C-alpha cells in the first residue's frame, strides 16, 4: 500500500514541479497528480503513465487531476499519447476531476470530445491478479 506521493528511497520527492502517486482502485490504476504538468514535469508524468499502462494486460487507467495547479500543452500531449496507447490495446482512460484550467484546455483543443471526463472513478469488476508494484511505486491492493 502506498503511503503518499512517490519519493526516492529515504529522501524528499524530486522538485520537478509535480508529484505522482499510483494506486489501484476498482479495476483501474489511478495516477494521482499534484502540482504543475508542464514541459519540466511531462517526462516524469509520461513515466508514471507508462508504468500504469504496462501494469495490466488490458489497461484501465484513471488520471486524477484535481490537484493540478498548472497544465499546458506538454501535459495535454502526455495524456493524448497515453490515451492512444491505451485505446490501441483495448483499454480505457478516464480523466477524473480536472480543474477548470484543464477543462478549458480540453474544450479549446476539442479533446473533451475524445476523453472520458468524470467527477468520480467508474467502478468495474476486477478480473486480474493485483500488481504488487509498479516500477518503484507500490500500489494499493484492490478493495472488495
HELIX and SHEET records of a PDB file:
HELIX    1   1 UNK A   42  UNK A   54  1                                  13    
HELIX    2   2 UNK A   73  UNK A   88  1                                  16    
HELIX    3   3 UNK A  100  UNK A  109  1                                  10    
HELIX    4   4 UNK A  111  UNK A  113  5                                   3    
SHEET    1   A 5 UNK A  18  UNK A  25  0                                        
SHEET    2   A 5 UNK A  28  UNK A  37 -1                                        
SHEET    3   A 5 UNK A  60  UNK A  71  1                                        
SHEET    4   A 5 UNK A  92  UNK A  96  1                                        
SHEET    5   A 5 UNK A 116  UNK A 118  1                                        
SHEET    1   B 2 UNK A 133  UNK A 134  0                                        
SHEET    2   B 2 UNK A 137  UNK A 138 -1                                        
END                                                                             
